[in-house]
Amino acid sequence: MTEVQFEQPKFSQEVLTATEHGLSQHGFRLRPGKSIEDVLDALQGHQCQASVFGAGLALTQNGSACHVAEALENLGAKHPELFFARASEVGSISCKSDCDVKAKIEFIKRNGLEAWRKLPQERTADQGVVVLSPSRLTRQQYQSLPLAQKIEFVRRYGEAGVSAVMSRKK
């Protein structure tokens, strides 16, 4: 006879639901084979603990409250294997595996079918993801952006965002 063992879930259903909602609010879409538990495990790897406050996700790091949006943005930058590229990151797509159907459609709309065909299927080891965020974008990355992406950056973050990026030494 086969022995059956029951395992306690690592995270409550409320935390899973709040995390899923938080990811959705910030435009994150999980890659196939990845789960909300993988996201929560990755957050724990960065000493972030998830809980529910009201109906939303609350994060603490080393006992102090974290800003959920910043924590998720940082997680997305540090663990691109968890998420597909978002519409705001379509300009930073460097391979087809970065895209789900939604990102593929947006990429083709912006860049054309021929540009899509030229993309490699997988990311090479030396390619990194450039995240268009004033808190993480380096001066060199900003200067290397195509004009259309610079314009989009300015529209989204304004003069203060560009100033924050350009004031960095690197």
C-alpha positions in Angstrom: 0.0 0.0 0.0 1.3 3.5 -0.9 2.0 5.8 2.0 0.3 9.2 1.7 1.8 12.2 3.5 0.2 15.6 3.8 2.3 18.7 3.6 1.3 22.0 5.1 1.3 24.8 2.5 4.2 27.3 2.8 1.9 30.3 2.3 -1.7 31.0 3.2 -4.3 31.3 0.5 -4.8 35.0 1.5 -1.0 35.7 1.0 -1.1 33.9 -2.4 -4.1 35.8 -3.6 -2.7 39.2 -2.4 0.6 38.5 -4.1 -1.1 37.5 -7.3 -3.2 40.7 -7.2 -0.1 42.8 -6.5 1.8 41.3 -9.4 -1.2 41.9 -11.7 -1.4 45.6 -10.5 2.2 46.1 -11.5 2.0 44.4 -14.8 4.0 41.3 -14.0 3.0 38.1 -15.8 4.6 34.8 -14.7 6.4 32.6 -17.1 5.1 29.1 -17.7 6.2 26.7 -15.0 6.6 29.6 -12.4 4.1 30.1 -9.6 3.2 32.6 -7.0 5.1 30.4 -4.5 8.2 30.9 -6.6 7.8 34.6 -6.3 7.2 34.4 -2.6 10.3 32.2 -2.2 12.4 34.7 -4.2 11.1 37.5 -1.9 12.1 35.4 1.1 15.5 35.0 -0.4 15.8 38.8 -0.2 14.6 38.7 3.5 11.1 40.0 2.6 8.2 38.5 4.4 4.7 38.7 2.8 1.5 39.2 4.7 -1.9 40.6 4.0 -2.9 44.1 5.2 -6.5 44.9 4.6 -7.1 43.3 1.2 -3.6 44.0 -0.2 -0.1 42.7 0.0 2.2 44.0 2.7 6.0 43.3 2.8 8.5 43.6 5.6 12.2 43.3 5.3 14.2 42.7 8.5 11.2 43.8 10.5 10.7 47.1 8.6 7.9 47.8 6.2 8.8 47.8 2.5 7.2 49.6 -0.4 5.5 46.8 -2.3 5.9 48.4 -5.8 9.7 48.9 -5.2 10.1 45.4 -3.9 8.3 43.9 -6.9 10.3 46.1 -9.3 13.5 45.0 -7.7 12.4 41.4 -7.8 11.6 41.6 -11.5 15.0 43.1 -12.2 16.9 40.5 -10.2 14.8 37.5 -11.3 13.8 38.0 -14.9 13.4 34.3 -15.2 10.2 34.6 -13.2 8.4 37.1 -15.4 7.7 38.0 -19.0 8.6 41.5 -20.2 6.0 44.1 -19.6 4.6 46.6 -22.1 6.9 49.4 -20.6 9.9 47.1 -21.2 9.1 46.2 -24.8 12.0 48.3 -26.0 14.4 46.2 -23.9 13.4 42.9 -25.3 16.4 41.1 -26.7 15.1 37.6 -27.5 11.7 36.0 -28.2 11.7 34.0 -24.9 11.4 37.4 -23.1 7.8 37.7 -24.5 4.4 36.2 -23.9 1.7 36.8 -26.6 0.9 40.2 -25.2 4.5 41.4 -25.3 5.0 39.9 -28.7 2.0 41.8 -30.1 3.2 45.1 -28.6 6.8 44.5 -29.9 5.5 43.9 -33.4 3.3 46.9 -33.2 6.2 49.2 -32.2 9.0 47.6 -34.2 7.5 45.6 -37.1 7.4 42.0 -38.0 10.9 42.1 -39.6 12.4 43.2 -36.2 10.6 40.3 -34.5 12.0 37.8 -37.0 15.6 39.1 -36.3 15.3 38.5 -32.6 17.1 35.4 -31.3 15.0 32.7 -29.7 17.0 32.7 -26.4 19.0 35.3 -24.5 22.7 35.0 -24.8 24.8 35.1 -21.6 26.1 38.7 -22.2 22.7 40.3 -22.7 21.1 42.0 -19.7 17.7 43.4 -19.2 17.5 47.2 -19.0 14.7 48.2 -16.8 13.4 51.7 -17.5 13.1 53.0 -14.0 14.7 56.2 -12.7 15.8 54.4 -9.5 17.7 51.6 -11.5 18.6 52.9 -14.9 22.2 53.9 -15.2 23.4 57.0 -17.0 25.2 54.8 -19.6 22.0 52.8 -20.2 19.9 55.9 -20.6 22.4 57.4 -23.1 22.4 54.2 -25.2 18.6 54.1 -25.5 17.0 54.8 -28.9 15.4 58.2 -29.1 11.8 56.7 -29.0 12.6 55.0 -25.7 14.1 58.2 -24.3 11.0 60.1 -25.2 8.8 57.4 -23.6 11.0 57.6 -20.4 10.6 61.4 -20.3 6.9 61.2 -20.8 6.5 58.6 -18.0 9.0 60.0 -15.4 9.4 63.6 -16.4 12.4 65.9 -15.8 12.9 64.6 -12.3 13.4 61.1 -13.6 15.9 62.1 -16.2 17.7 64.3 -13.7 18.0 61.3 -11.2 19.5 59.1 -13.9 21.9 61.7 -15.3 23.2 62.8 -11.9 24.7 59.3 -11.4 28.4 59.0 -12.0 28.0 55.8 -14.1 
